[in-house]
Amino acid sequence: MARAWAGGAGRRVAGAPASHLGRGPRPQEGAPVHALVQRIHELQAERAQAFRRLEEAHRQYVHSGPNYDFPRYRGSVHEVTQAFAAASREVLALEAELAGPRGQPLLAGHVRTLQQLEQTRLTTVALLQLMGAPELREQEDASQMQELKMKVIKTMEAISEVLQDLRFDAESAE
């Protein structure tokens, strides 16, 4: 089977299949562990960019009143959701590669934790955006909004720590 991504550049190879038996992209066979970890960091950068697009779409939606442009916001959310799903599929494939053929359960555990934290972050951001929707402004609970914002911050800090641990432990593994 053709390789789904080219190691250093982290880009898909033209004509390569995007998935292998429905499990998402296959990591480059024979790539060193540090290349897999680098790809995870690249995917995290893509996720960060997707979060920025989501925030910008919400900001535009909230400021599009009084005739709010919900269809445009919904389309943006759909695009960002697809980006998150693609990144998650690839990260899961990398986790499986680390856990199985590479025999790196510690690194795979970091990746699993990273996935869980990203899910928490996405869910919390979505809830914040829902609570900040113009239609629900009168029901807005300032203390709950603040709690959710703090949860996002704490989750982002935890993500940074896991990424540092991943990089450090990957260096030790090779």
C-alpha positions as CSV (number, residue, x, y, z in Angstrom):
1,M,0.0,0.0,0.0
2,A,1.3,3.5,-0.8
3,R,2.4,5.7,2.0
4,A,-0.2,8.2,3.2
5,W,2.2,10.9,4.2
6,A,5.8,11.9,3.5
7,G,7.7,12.0,6.8
8,G,9.6,15.3,7.0
9,A,7.2,17.4,5.1
10,G,4.1,15.9,6.8
11,R,2.2,16.2,3.6
12,R,0.1,13.6,1.8
13,V,1.7,11.9,-1.2
14,A,-0.3,12.6,-4.3
15,G,-2.5,9.7,-5.1
16,A,-1.9,8.0,-1.8
17,P,-5.0,6.6,-0.1
18,A,-6.2,8.6,2.9
19,S,-7.1,5.5,5.0
20,H,-6.2,1.9,5.5
21,L,-9.2,-0.3,6.3
22,G,-11.1,2.6,7.6
23,R,-8.6,3.3,10.4
24,G,-7.3,6.5,9.0
25,P,-4.0,7.3,7.4
26,R,-1.1,4.9,7.8
27,P,2.1,6.3,9.2
28,Q,5.1,6.1,7.0
29,E,6.5,2.6,7.3
30,G,10.0,2.6,8.6
31,A,10.0,6.2,9.7
32,P,11.9,6.9,12.9
33,V,9.9,7.4,16.1
34,H,11.0,11.1,16.1
35,A,9.4,11.6,12.7
36,L,6.1,10.2,14.0
37,V,6.3,12.5,17.0
38,Q,7.1,15.4,14.7
39,R,4.0,14.6,12.7
40,I,1.9,14.6,15.9
41,H,3.2,18.1,16.6
42,E,2.4,19.2,13.1
43,L,-1.2,17.8,13.6
44,Q,-1.4,19.8,16.8
45,A,-0.5,22.9,14.9
46,E,-3.3,22.1,12.4
47,R,-5.7,21.7,15.3
48,A,-4.6,25.1,16.8
49,Q,-5.3,26.7,13.4
50,A,-8.7,25.0,13.2
51,F,-9.6,26.3,16.7
52,R,-8.7,29.8,15.5
53,R,-11.0,29.4,12.5
54,L,-13.7,28.2,14.8
55,E,-13.3,31.2,17.1
56,E,-13.3,33.6,14.1
57,A,-16.4,32.0,12.6
58,H,-18.2,32.4,16.0
59,R,-17.0,36.0,16.3
60,Q,-18.3,36.8,12.8
61,Y,-21.6,35.1,13.6
62,V,-22.1,37.0,16.8
63,H,-21.4,40.3,15.0
64,S,-23.6,39.6,12.0
65,G,-26.8,40.6,13.8
66,P,-29.5,41.7,13.9
67,N,-30.1,39.2,11.0
68,Y,-27.6,36.6,12.1
69,D,-25.9,34.6,9.4
70,F,-26.3,31.1,10.9
71,P,-25.9,29.2,7.6
72,R,-22.5,30.7,7.1
73,Y,-21.5,29.8,10.7
74,R,-22.9,26.3,10.4
75,G,-20.8,25.8,7.2
76,S,-17.7,27.0,9.0
77,V,-18.3,24.7,11.9
78,H,-18.7,21.8,9.4
79,E,-15.4,22.6,7.7
80,V,-13.6,22.8,11.1
81,T,-15.2,19.6,12.3
82,Q,-13.9,17.8,9.2
83,A,-10.4,19.2,9.9
84,F,-10.6,17.9,13.5
85,A,-11.8,14.5,12.4
86,A,-9.0,14.2,9.8
87,A,-6.4,15.2,12.4
88,S,-7.8,12.8,15.0
89,R,-7.8,9.8,12.5
90,E,-4.2,10.4,11.7
91,V,-3.2,10.8,15.4
92,L,-5.0,7.6,16.2
93,A,-3.1,5.8,13.4
94,L,0.2,7.2,14.9
95,E,-0.9,6.1,18.4
96,A,-1.5,2.6,17.1
97,E,1.9,2.5,15.3
98,L,3.6,3.6,18.5
99,A,1.7,1.1,20.7
100,G,2.1,-1.8,18.3
101,P,4.9,-2.1,15.8
102,R,7.2,0.4,17.4
103,G,6.8,-1.0,20.9
104,Q,6.5,2.5,22.5
105,P,3.6,2.2,25.0
106,L,4.7,5.3,27.0
107,L,4.6,7.5,23.8
108,A,1.3,5.9,22.8
109,G,-0.1,6.7,26.2
110,H,0.9,10.4,25.8
111,V,-0.8,10.4,22.4
112,R,-4.0,8.8,23.9
113,T,-4.0,11.5,26.7
114,L,-3.5,14.2,24.1
115,Q,-6.5,12.9,22.2
116,Q,-8.7,12.9,25.3
117,L,-7.6,16.5,26.2
118,E,-8.3,17.7,22.7
119,Q,-11.8,16.1,22.9
120,T,-12.4,17.9,26.2
121,R,-11.1,21.2,24.7
122,L,-13.3,20.9,21.7
123,T,-16.4,20.0,23.7
124,T,-15.8,22.9,26.1
125,V,-15.2,25.4,23.3
126,A,-18.4,24.3,21.6
127,L,-20.4,24.7,24.8
128,L,-18.9,28.2,25.3
129,Q,-19.9,29.1,21.8
130,L,-23.4,27.8,22.3
131,M,-23.8,29.7,25.5
132,G,-22.5,32.8,23.8
133,A,-25.0,32.5,20.9
134,P,-27.1,35.6,20.4
135,E,-30.3,33.5,20.8
136,L,-29.2,32.6,24.4
137,R,-27.7,35.9,25.6
138,E,-30.5,36.6,28.1
139,Q,-29.9,33.1,29.7
140,E,-26.1,33.6,29.9
141,D,-24.6,32.6,33.2
142,A,-21.4,34.7,33.7
143,S,-20.0,32.4,36.4
144,Q,-20.5,29.3,34.3
145,M,-19.0,31.0,31.3
146,Q,-15.9,31.9,33.4
147,E,-15.6,28.4,34.7
148,L,-15.7,27.0,31.1
149,K,-13.1,29.6,30.0
150,M,-10.9,28.5,32.8
151,K,-11.4,24.8,31.9
152,V,-10.2,25.6,28.3
153,I,-7.1,27.4,29.7
154,K,-6.3,24.5,32.0
155,T,-6.9,22.0,29.2
156,M,-4.6,23.9,26.9
157,E,-1.9,23.9,29.6
158,A,-2.3,20.2,30.1
159,I,-2.0,19.7,26.3
160,S,1.3,21.7,26.3
161,E,2.6,19.5,29.1
162,V,1.7,16.3,27.3
163,L,3.4,17.5,24.1
164,Q,6.5,18.4,26.1
165,D,6.5,14.9,27.7
166,L,6.0,13.3,24.4
167,R,8.9,15.1,22.8
168,F,11.2,14.4,25.8
169,D,10.3,10.8,26.1
170,A,10.6,10.3,22.3
171,E,14.2,11.7,22.5
172,S,14.9,9.2,25.3
173,A,13.4,6.3,23.3
174,E,15.8,6.6,20.4
